[in-house]
């Protein structure tokens, strides 16, 4: 192994990697490490390459003043996962589980109807960066020392509708509850996704900035690039609330 290849391996932390990296993951991580000689990558347990060829499940750290680097961000970097418990029963037979399992075709049809309703309502009303609060950077008159108005962060500038999730499912588990001697039926609704238009707008913004900014300016945007910080806050709120 060459000295350069050995250096890349040393800067790649696989301590939390539960299964080996694929060839595509190896090449992508090496490409990320090649953007700067002082960065390092930690691979997380959920690492994978999605259908679009984008690597997920890693953390890359750069020194603060690293400049002329195109940050390895993706269009889905602000997407999240939500799991909500929908029903619990300690009975031998759970009525909802039996209903869903007894007619899976109807369950799928109902979910498709729901997705169609979400898609129709979102057309032309997607959340974009134009929805972000305009007074986020306003000073609070009652507290002149406060740089941000927290109440302003909760007021959207325009109405919007949630977009289609990337993934939606209903899951059943038969697990032990708080009483360890009793198993319970539990139903969960799992959703993966976010605000696609807003997330892609931020992604394009970072691409436009490209090599004209350094890592610290993006990470410490609240002080050095207030508008960019506002967009980050809005994306986190829209995609995780």
C-alpha positions in Angstrom: 0.0 0.0 0.0 1.4 3.4 -1.0 1.9 6.1 1.6 -0.9 8.2 0.1 -3.3 5.2 0.3 -2.2 4.5 3.9 -2.9 8.1 4.9 -6.5 7.9 3.5 -7.1 4.7 5.6 -5.8 6.3 8.7 -8.2 9.3 8.3 -11.2 7.0 7.8 -12.8 5.9 11.1 -14.7 2.6 10.7 -15.2 2.0 14.5 -19.0 2.3 14.2 -19.3 0.6 10.8 -21.4 -2.6 11.4 -20.7 -4.1 8.0 -18.0 -3.7 5.4 -18.0 -0.8 2.9 -18.9 -1.5 -0.6 -16.6 -0.6 -3.5 -18.7 2.5 -4.3 -18.6 3.6 -0.6 -14.8 3.1 -0.5 -14.3 5.3 -3.6 -16.7 8.0 -2.4 -15.1 8.3 1.0 -11.6 8.4 -0.5 -12.9 11.2 -2.8 -14.2 13.1 0.2 -10.8 12.6 2.0 -9.1 13.8 -1.1 -10.8 17.3 -0.9 -8.5 18.3 1.9 -5.4 16.7 3.5 -6.5 17.6 7.0 -10.1 16.3 7.0 -11.3 13.0 8.4 -14.4 10.8 8.0 -16.4 8.8 10.5 -18.6 6.2 9.0 -21.9 5.6 10.9 -23.8 2.3 11.2 -26.4 3.3 8.6 -24.0 3.9 5.8 -25.3 3.1 2.3 -25.4 4.3 -1.2 -29.0 5.2 -2.3 -30.7 4.6 -5.7 -29.3 7.9 -6.9 -25.8 6.9 -6.1 -25.5 9.3 -3.1 -23.5 8.2 -0.1 -25.3 8.4 3.3 -24.2 7.7 6.8 -21.0 9.5 7.4 -19.6 12.5 9.2 -16.7 14.6 7.7 -14.8 17.1 9.8 -12.7 19.9 8.4 -10.4 22.4 10.1 -12.3 25.7 10.6 -10.4 27.8 8.0 -10.4 25.2 5.3 -11.0 27.1 2.1 -11.6 26.4 -1.6 -13.4 23.1 -0.8 -16.8 22.0 -2.2 -18.5 20.5 0.8 -19.8 17.0 0.4 -23.5 17.9 0.9 -26.5 16.2 -0.7 -30.1 17.3 -1.6 -31.4 15.1 1.2 -29.0 16.2 4.0 -31.9 17.8 5.9 -34.3 14.9 5.5 -35.3 13.1 8.6 -37.1 10.0 10.0 -40.2 10.0 12.1 -41.7 7.0 13.9 -45.0 7.5 15.7 -46.6 4.8 17.9 -50.2 4.4 16.5 -51.6 1.7 18.8 -50.9 -0.7 21.7 -52.7 -3.7 22.9 -51.9 -6.5 25.3 -54.8 -8.6 24.0 -53.9 -11.9 22.3 -55.3 -10.5 19.0 -54.9 -6.9 18.1 -57.9 -5.8 16.0 -56.0 -3.3 13.9 -53.2 -5.7 13.2 -55.7 -8.4 12.1 -57.5 -5.9 9.9 -54.3 -4.7 8.2 -52.8 -8.1 7.8 -56.0 -9.6 6.7 -56.4 -7.3 3.7 -53.0 -6.0 2.7 -54.2 -4.9 -0.8 -56.8 -2.5 0.8 -54.1 -1.2 3.2 -51.8 -0.4 0.2 -54.7 1.2 -1.7 -55.6 3.5 1.3 -51.9 4.5 1.6 -51.8 5.3 -2.1 -54.9 7.5 -1.7 -53.3 9.4 1.2 -50.1 10.0 -0.9 -52.2 11.2 -3.8 -54.0 13.7 -1.5 -50.7 15.0 -0.1 -49.2 15.3 -3.6 -52.3 17.2 -4.9 -52.4 19.6 -1.9 -48.6 20.4 -2.3 -48.7 21.3 -6.0 -47.7 24.9 -6.2 -47.6 25.3 -2.4 -44.3 23.6 -1.6 -42.2 25.0 1.2 -39.4 27.0 -0.2 -36.8 29.4 1.2 -39.3 32.2 0.4 -41.4 30.9 3.3 -38.7 31.6 5.9 -39.5 34.3 8.5 -38.4 37.7 7.4 -37.9 39.0 10.9 -35.6 36.2 12.1 -32.7 38.6 12.4 -34.8 41.4 14.0 -33.6 42.6 17.5 -35.9 42.1 20.4 -36.8 45.5 21.8 -37.3 44.0 25.3 -33.8 42.4 25.2 -31.5 44.6 23.1 -28.6 42.3 23.7 -30.4 39.4 22.0 -29.2 39.0 18.4 -32.2 37.0 17.3 -35.9 37.2 17.8 -37.0 33.7 18.9 -40.6 34.4 18.3 -39.9 35.5 14.7 -38.4 32.1 14.0 -41.9 30.5 14.5 -43.7 32.8 12.0 -43.5 31.7 8.4 -43.6 34.3 5.7 -45.9 32.3 3.4 -48.3 29.3 3.8 -47.0 26.0 2.5 -48.1 22.3 2.3 -46.0 19.2 3.1 -44.6 17.4 0.2 -44.6 13.7 -0.6 -42.4 11.7 1.8 -39.6 9.5 0.4 -40.9 6.5 2.3 -44.1 5.7 4.3 -45.0 2.5 6.1 -47.0 0.9 8.9 -45.0 -1.5 11.1 -46.1 -4.0 13.7 -44.1 -5.3 16.7 -44.9 -7.8 19.4 -42.6 -6.6 22.2 -42.3 -6.4 26.0 -43.6 -3.2 27.5 -43.0 -1.6 30.8 -44.3 -4.8 32.5 -41.5 -7.2 31.4 -43.7 -10.2 31.8 -46.3 -9.1 29.3 -45.8 -8.7 25.6 -47.8 -6.1 23.7 -48.8 -5.6 20.1 -47.6 -2.2 18.9 -48.3 -0.4 15.6 -45.9 2.3 14.3 -46.2 4.7 11.4 -42.8 5.4 9.9 -42.1 8.3 7.6 -38.9 9.4 5.8 -38.6 12.7 4.0 -38.6 16.4 4.2 -39.3 19.6 2.2 -37.7 18.7 -1.1 -37.9 22.2 -2.7 -36.4 24.0 0.2 -33.7 21.4 0.7 -32.7 21.5 -3.0 -32.7 25.3 -2.9 -30.2 25.2 0.0 -28.1 22.6 -1.8 -28.0 24.8 -4.9 -27.0 27.7 -2.7 -24.0 25.8 -1.4 -23.0 24.8 -4.9 -23.2 28.5 -5.9 -20.9 29.4 -3.0 -18.6 26.6 -4.0 -15.0 27.4 -3.3 -15.7 31.1 -2.5 -16.3 30.4 1.2 -14.5 28.4 3.9 -15.9 25.8 6.3 -16.1 28.2 9.2 -18.3 30.6 7.4 -20.8 27.9 6.7 -20.6 26.3 10.2 -20.6 29.7 12.0 -23.1 31.3 9.6 -25.1 32.9 12.4 -22.3 35.4 13.0 -20.6 35.6 9.6 -23.3 34.8 7.1 -26.7 35.5 8.8 -28.9 34.8 5.8 -27.3 31.4 5.3 -27.8 30.6 9.0 -31.5 31.5 8.7 -31.9 29.1 5.8 -30.3 26.3 7.8 -32.6 26.9 10.8 -35.7 27.0 8.5 -34.7 23.8 6.8 -34.2 22.0 10.1 -37.5 23.2 11.3 -39.5 22.4 8.2 -38.0 19.0 7.7 -38.1 17.7 11.3 -41.3 19.3 12.8 
